[in-house]
Amino acid sequence: MKTSKIISPFNLTVLFIFLITVIYVLFYIISPPKSKYSKEETQISGIVYDCQNKENKTVLKIKGKENILINYYNNFKCKLGIKIKAQGEIKKPKHNTNFYLFDYQNYLKSNKINYTFTASNINVINEKISLPYKIKNYLNNHIQNYKSKAYLKALVLGDAEDINENIQTSYQTNGITHLLAISGAQVTLFVSVLLFIFNKAFSKNVSYTLTVLLLLFYLFITSFSPSILRATIFFIILTINKQFELKIGTLSLLIVTLCFLLIINPYYIYSLGFLLSFIVSIYLLLFKNIINKYQNYFSKTLIISLIAFFSSAPIIINSFFQLNLLSPFINMYFVPLVTFIVYPLALIAFIFKPLDDALLNIVSIMENASLKISDIDFLNLTLCHINILFFVLYYVIITLILYKWLKGKNYISLLFVILLFHHNINYLNNASSLTMIDVGQGDSFLIKLKHSKGGVLIDTGGIPEYKKTYDIAANTLVPYLKAEGIDHLDYLITTHGDIDHMGESINLIKKFKVNNVIFNNGEYNNLELKLINHLKKHNIPYYKGIEKISVKNTSLVFLNNKIYENENDNSNIVYMNIENIRLLFMGDASIEVEKNLLKKYNLKNIDILKVGHHGSKTSSSTSFINQINPKYSLISVGENNSYGHPHKEVIKNLNKSKIYRTDIYGGVKITFKEKLQIKTCKK
């Protein structure tokens, strides 16, 4: 009779430590410690530990009372390790103001930063630099002389900021972004080389001690990157385990490492690199026996890629809202290339500069391959955001299927079927919705119709070039469309040719599939002509003077057919009826246009009004609002905007309706069910 396996005392201890860590993290996030800075600070000082010079500003991170990020909209030649004093305004970083998207506040918290500081002036108060920072400055300056400096910074110093944005996007599309971060594989290779060298000259204990010291210094050089931190702490714990012959399992040691790092900084749970680093490592250890079944190098590499792909899939889905089914096979090519060729060559080229050209040539081949592969669209799936219940369910299914594989039953193809089902889940969606997307001082409204993977976007928002510090299309529109499971736009409607309404149109079309574009009446301005040239190059149909279109049995009626003398009054005014809910989008039309609409149409009891011209007093007259009598009024407006929008008279005119503003509520999503469901991004 077989005796049942009893869990070891150490494993029970590890489980206890893990549960305590989870409770600690939850309490810490719910009730975080008070920051050492206050909202009244106008002057801060500290030692610079990171500095990035960008096109229009300098971004510094300093160690003052605590870590703080400084934005200085001027050139500032800084050295790491100097002490500075800055005058300006302190701010609490914002949470995301659109559903599902990147949360800047949580990202900074994962770097132990609670506040940002906009500096009007910066002075150096102490130029004395400690030895570690002198070495780090030397390394940074040394890399600047290389043609391949972008990759040397990424692979040696752990900073991928300088790699071309389009290249980074292609890496993301192909599921190989992790290659830009120094991972456990690179650290293992680095450690192996160090031990090989030290073992020839020193005893085993001295070799391990020197290696640990160099790893800790390397952590400092790479600004304590989460993936390197994980690998370093894990190596130290693993070394202790070997030295003292504790015979503790590798998985248990990894969980102890996880707990240790979360106790140091609970906000690491908001770090994508941290999460992926641990989840992939845990699954590879859990199912190492599947990998060990295969002796052939290519078979083994494929199995590792498949386990890594599926174990990271839910996190990738909720971060990027897309997944490339070719990713496991792409990784089979890129992972060995980076691990055994590009990374070692980067380390050697860092010391021997004549190898700079060789490194540049190899990374150029890698970049071109990534760009070409990323153009293969049919296996790059758009996957809508999943809630916590489905997130957990994903991991339950993934774990069960991998467990069955461990037992000799291969159902791995079922995971691909589940992903394809997820990709097409919008066809089962039985409720249409409207989202007022927060694009700052501008308009953008998404209409998502039931049983469809397409959508209608009214306006894109936009920022004048001289003010532009943020790509709305890349960072807001495209991610949000994908998060909603939308993989194309049936129509892009530009209400008129002002930059705050259509300024992101070209950027959007470059990054997302748009089937048709509709312009307003009147003459085309320069911005519209520029868009038309782009549409012609890409064979995208465009129209003006449209009276009515139909999308998925839903009609969009264009009410403004008269031509006026100004662009605002020529705005497309769109009327819709979705599930007996009446919607009216007023563009930037003025009171004069409103009068003409009331004469021409019987507009009464509008359920949802997109308020004209961001709530300017030139629109939304008392007579117009009283006539249409909206239940809900949507105002898309920038926070603390210089125009004074929305005007207090307009707010007074709308006092019988429920008003939702992006400057107060962020993004607003209205789902059309028997009873309207309204969610706001800012609670």
LINCOR-V385211 format. One record per pair of residues at least 12 apart in sequence whose C-alpha atoms are under 8 Angstrom apart, sorted by the first residue. I is the first residue (numbers start at 0). J is the second residue. If there is no record, write none. Layout:
# LINCOR-V385211
I | J
I | J
This chain:
# LINCOR-V385211
9 | 247
10 | 251
13 | 251
13 | 254
13 | 255
16 | 255
16 | 258
17 | 254
17 | 255
17 | 258
20 | 258
20 | 261
20 | 262
23 | 262
24 | 261
24 | 262
24 | 265
24 | 266
27 | 265
28 | 265
28 | 266
34 | 113
35 | 64
35 | 65
36 | 64
36 | 65
36 | 114
38 | 89
38 | 90
38 | 91
39 | 89
40 | 88
40 | 89
41 | 86
41 | 87
41 | 88
41 | 89
42 | 84
42 | 85
42 | 86
42 | 87
42 | 88
43 | 63
43 | 84
43 | 85
43 | 86
44 | 61
44 | 63
44 | 82
44 | 83
44 | 84
44 | 85
45 | 61
45 | 62
45 | 63
45 | 64
45 | 82
45 | 83
45 | 84
46 | 61
46 | 62
46 | 63
46 | 79
46 | 80
46 | 81
46 | 82
46 | 83
47 | 59
47 | 60
47 | 61
47 | 62
47 | 78
47 | 79
47 | 80
47 | 81
47 | 82
47 | 83
48 | 60
48 | 61
48 | 62
48 | 79
48 | 80
49 | 61
49 | 79
50 | 77
50 | 78
50 | 79
52 | 74
52 | 75
55 | 72
55 | 73
55 | 74
56 | 70
56 | 71
56 | 72
56 | 73
56 | 74
57 | 70
57 | 71
57 | 72
57 | 73
57 | 74
57 | 75
58 | 70
58 | 71
59 | 71
65 | 112
66 | 111
66 | 112
66 | 113
67 | 112
67 | 113
67 | 114
67 | 115
67 | 116
68 | 112
68 | 114
68 | 115
68 | 116
69 | 115
69 | 116
69 | 117
69 | 118
70 | 115
70 | 116
70 | 117
70 | 118
71 | 117
71 | 118
71 | 119
71 | 120
72 | 118
72 | 119
78 | 136
79 | 128
79 | 132
79 | 133
79 | 135
79 | 136
80 | 126
80 | 127
80 | 128
80 | 129
80 | 132
80 | 133
81 | 123
81 | 124
81 | 125
81 | 126
81 | 127
81 | 128
82 | 123
82 | 124
82 | 125
82 | 126
82 | 127
83 | 121
83 | 122
83 | 123
83 | 124
83 | 125
84 | 121
84 | 122
84 | 123
84 | 124
85 | 118
85 | 119
85 | 120
85 | 121
85 | 122
86 | 118
86 | 119
86 | 120
86 | 121
87 | 116
87 | 117
87 | 118
87 | 119
87 | 120
88 | 116
88 | 117
88 | 118
89 | 114
89 | 115
89 | 116
89 | 117
90 | 114
90 | 115
90 | 116
90 | 117
91 | 104
91 | 113
91 | 114
91 | 115
92 | 104
92 | 113
92 | 114
92 | 115
95 | 680
96 | 437
96 | 664
96 | 665
96 | 666
96 | 680
96 | 681
97 | 436
97 | 437
97 | 475
97 | 479
97 | 665
97 | 666
97 | 680
98 | 479
98 | 666
98 | 680
99 | 317
99 | 384
99 | 479
99 | 482
100 | 318
100 | 475
100 | 478
100 | 479
101 | 318
105 | 266
105 | 269
106 | 269
106 | 270
108 | 266
108 | 269
109 | 264
109 | 265
109 | 266
109 | 267
109 | 268
109 | 269
109 | 270
110 | 266
110 | 267
111 | 264
111 | 266
135 | 220
139 | 152
142 | 349
145 | 352
145 | 355
146 | 355
146 | 356
146 | 359
147 | 355
147 | 356
147 | 358
147 | 359
149 | 161
149 | 162
150 | 162
150 | 345
150 | 362
151 | 345
151 | 346
151 | 349
153 | 179
153 | 180
153 | 181
154 | 179
154 | 180
154 | 181
154 | 342
154 | 345
155 | 181
155 | 221
155 | 345
155 | 346
156 | 220
156 | 221
157 | 179
157 | 180
157 | 181
157 | 221
157 | 222
157 | 224
158 | 180
158 | 221
159 | 179
159 | 180
166 | 366
166 | 369
166 | 370
169 | 369
169 | 370
169 | 373
170 | 369
170 | 373
172 | 321
172 | 322
172 | 323
172 | 373
172 | 379
173 | 322
173 | 323
173 | 325
173 | 326
173 | 329
173 | 369
173 | 372
173 | 373
174 | 322
174 | 323
174 | 326
174 | 330
175 | 326
175 | 329
175 | 330
175 | 333
177 | 272
178 | 334
178 | 337
180 | 226
181 | 226
181 | 227
182 | 226
182 | 227
182 | 230
182 | 276
183 | 226
183 | 227
183 | 229
183 | 230
184 | 338
185 | 338
185 | 342
186 | 227
186 | 230
186 | 231
187 | 230
190 | 210
193 | 210
194 | 206
194 | 207
194 | 210
197 | 209
207 | 238
211 | 231
211 | 235
214 | 231
215 | 231
218 | 231
225 | 267
225 | 270
225 | 272
225 | 273
226 | 272
226 | 273
226 | 276
229 | 256
229 | 257
229 | 260
229 | 273
229 | 276
229 | 277
232 | 256
233 | 252
233 | 253
233 | 256
236 | 252
236 | 256
237 | 249
237 | 252
249 | 284
250 | 281
250 | 284
250 | 285
253 | 281
257 | 277
275 | 311
275 | 314
278 | 310
278 | 311
279 | 306
279 | 307
279 | 310
279 | 311
282 | 306
282 | 307
282 | 310
283 | 303
283 | 306
283 | 307
286 | 401
286 | 402
286 | 405
288 | 405
289 | 302
289 | 404
289 | 405
290 | 302
290 | 303
297 | 331
300 | 331
301 | 327
301 | 328
301 | 331
304 | 327
304 | 328
304 | 330
304 | 331
305 | 327
308 | 326
308 | 327
309 | 397
309 | 414
310 | 394
310 | 397
313 | 390
313 | 393
313 | 394
316 | 382
316 | 383
316 | 384
316 | 385
317 | 383
317 | 384
317 | 385
317 | 482
319 | 478
319 | 482
320 | 381
320 | 382
320 | 383
320 | 384
320 | 478
320 | 481
320 | 482
320 | 484
321 | 379
321 | 380
321 | 381
321 | 382
321 | 383
321 | 481
322 | 379
322 | 380
322 | 381
322 | 382
323 | 378
323 | 379
323 | 380
324 | 378
324 | 379
324 | 380
324 | 415
325 | 378
325 | 379
333 | 365
341 | 358
341 | 361
341 | 362
344 | 358
345 | 358
380 | 419
380 | 422
381 | 422
381 | 481
381 | 484
381 | 485
381 | 486
382 | 421
382 | 422
382 | 481
382 | 482
382 | 484
383 | 421
383 | 422
383 | 481
383 | 482
383 | 483
383 | 484
383 | 485
384 | 482
384 | 483
384 | 484
397 | 414
422 | 484
423 | 452
424 | 484
425 | 449
425 | 450
425 | 451
425 | 452
425 | 484
425 | 485
426 | 449
426 | 450
426 | 451
426 | 452
427 | 449
427 | 450
428 | 449
428 | 450
428 | 451
429 | 449
429 | 450
430 | 448
430 | 449
430 | 450
430 | 670
430 | 671
430 | 672
431 | 446
431 | 447
431 | 448
431 | 449
431 | 577
431 | 670
431 | 671
431 | 672
432 | 446
432 | 447
432 | 448
432 | 449
432 | 668
432 | 669
432 | 670
432 | 671
433 | 445
433 | 446
433 | 447
433 | 668
433 | 669
433 | 670
434 | 446
434 | 666
434 | 667
434 | 668
434 | 669
435 | 633
435 | 635
435 | 661
435 | 666
435 | 667
435 | 668
436 | 476
436 | 661
436 | 665
436 | 666
436 | 667
437 | 635
437 | 661
437 | 665
437 | 666
438 | 459
438 | 460
438 | 461
438 | 471
438 | 475
438 | 635
438 | 637
439 | 460
439 | 635
439 | 636
439 | 637
439 | 638
439 | 661
439 | 662
440 | 460
440 | 499
440 | 635
440 | 636
440 | 637
440 | 638
440 | 640
441 | 459
441 | 460
441 | 461
441 | 499
441 | 500
441 | 613
441 | 635
441 | 636
441 | 637
442 | 457
442 | 458
442 | 459
442 | 460
442 | 499
442 | 500
442 | 635
442 | 636
443 | 456
443 | 457
443 | 458
443 | 459
443 | 460
443 | 500
443 | 635
444 | 456
444 | 457
444 | 458
444 | 459
445 | 457
448 | 551
451 | 551
452 | 484
452 | 485
452 | 486
452 | 487
453 | 485
453 | 486
453 | 487
453 | 488
453 | 489
454 | 485
454 | 487
454 | 488
454 | 489
454 | 490
455 | 488
455 | 489
455 | 490
455 | 491
455 | 492
456 | 488
456 | 490
456 | 491
456 | 492
457 | 491
457 | 492
457 | 493
457 | 494
458 | 491
458 | 492
458 | 493
458 | 494
458 | 500
458 | 501
458 | 504
459 | 472
459 | 476
459 | 493
459 | 499
459 | 500
459 | 501
459 | 502
459 | 503
459 | 504
459 | 507
460 | 498
460 | 499
460 | 500
460 | 501
460 | 502
460 | 503
461 | 498
461 | 499
461 | 500
461 | 501
461 | 502
461 | 503
462 | 498
462 | 499
462 | 502
462 | 503
463 | 498
463 | 502
471 | 503
472 | 503
472 | 504
472 | 506
472 | 507
472 | 510
473 | 506
473 | 507
473 | 510
476 | 507
477 | 507
477 | 510
477 | 511
486 | 511
486 | 512
487 | 511
487 | 512
487 | 513
487 | 514
488 | 512
488 | 513
488 | 514
488 | 515
489 | 513
489 | 514
489 | 515
489 | 550
490 | 513
490 | 514
490 | 515
490 | 516
490 | 517
491 | 513
491 | 514
491 | 515
491 | 516
491 | 517
492 | 516
492 | 517
492 | 518
493 | 516
493 | 517
493 | 518
493 | 519
493 | 571
494 | 518
494 | 519
494 | 570
494 | 571
494 | 572
494 | 586
494 | 587
495 | 518
495 | 519
495 | 566
495 | 567
495 | 569
495 | 570
495 | 571
495 | 586
496 | 519
496 | 523
496 | 524
496 | 526
496 | 527
496 | 566
497 | 526
497 | 566
497 | 567
498 | 526
502 | 526
504 | 530
505 | 530
505 | 533
513 | 539
514 | 539
514 | 540
515 | 539
515 | 540
515 | 541
516 | 539
516 | 540
516 | 541
516 | 542
517 | 541
517 | 542
517 | 543
517 | 545
518 | 541
518 | 542
518 | 543
518 | 544
518 | 571
519 | 543
519 | 544
519 | 569
519 | 570
519 | 571
520 | 543
520 | 544
520 | 560
520 | 561
520 | 562
520 | 569
520 | 570
520 | 571
521 | 562
521 | 563
521 | 566
521 | 569
544 | 560
545 | 557
546 | 558
546 | 560
553 | 575
553 | 576
553 | 577
554 | 575
554 | 576
555 | 573
555 | 574
555 | 575
555 | 576
556 | 573
556 | 574
556 | 575
557 | 571
557 | 572
557 | 573
557 | 574
558 | 571
558 | 572
558 | 573
558 | 574
558 | 596
559 | 571
559 | 572
559 | 596
567 | 586
567 | 587
567 | 588
567 | 589
568 | 587
568 | 588
568 | 589
568 | 592
569 | 588
570 | 585
570 | 586
570 | 587
570 | 588
571 | 585
571 | 586
572 | 584
572 | 585
572 | 586
572 | 588
573 | 585
577 | 671
578 | 671
578 | 672
580 | 605
580 | 606
580 | 607
580 | 671
581 | 604
581 | 605
581 | 606
581 | 607
582 | 605
582 | 606
582 | 607
582 | 608
582 | 609
583 | 605
583 | 607
583 | 608
583 | 609
584 | 608
584 | 609
584 | 610
584 | 611
585 | 608
585 | 609
585 | 610
585 | 611
585 | 612
586 | 609
586 | 610
586 | 611
586 | 612
587 | 611
587 | 612
587 | 613
587 | 618
588 | 611
588 | 612
588 | 618
589 | 611
589 | 612
589 | 617
589 | 618
589 | 619
590 | 617
590 | 618
590 | 619
590 | 620
593 | 618
593 | 619
593 | 620
593 | 623
594 | 623
597 | 623
602 | 626
602 | 627
603 | 626
603 | 627
603 | 628
604 | 626
604 | 627
604 | 628
604 | 629
604 | 630
605 | 627
605 | 628
605 | 629
605 | 630
606 | 628
606 | 629
606 | 630
606 | 631
607 | 629
607 | 630
607 | 631
607 | 632
607 | 633
608 | 629
608 | 630
608 | 631
608 | 632
608 | 633
609 | 632
609 | 633
609 | 634
610 | 632
610 | 633
610 | 634
613 | 634
613 | 635
613 | 636
613 | 644
613 | 645
614 | 634
614 | 644
614 | 645
614 | 646
614 | 649
614 | 650
615 | 644
615 | 645
615 | 646
615 | 649
616 | 645
616 | 646
616 | 648
616 | 649
618 | 649
619 | 649
619 | 652
620 | 649
620 | 652
621 | 652
624 | 652
624 | 653
625 | 652
628 | 655
628 | 656
629 | 653
629 | 655
629 | 656
630 | 655
630 | 656
630 | 657
631 | 656
631 | 657
631 | 658
631 | 659
632 | 653
632 | 656
632 | 657
632 | 658
632 | 659
633 | 658
633 | 659
633 | 660
634 | 658
634 | 659
634 | 660
634 | 661
635 | 660
635 | 661
635 | 662
636 | 660
636 | 661
636 | 662
637 | 661
637 | 662
638 | 661
638 | 662
638 | 663
639 | 662
663 | 681
664 | 679
664 | 680
664 | 681
664 | 682
665 | 679
665 | 680
665 | 681
666 | 679
666 | 680
666 | 681
667 | 679
667 | 680
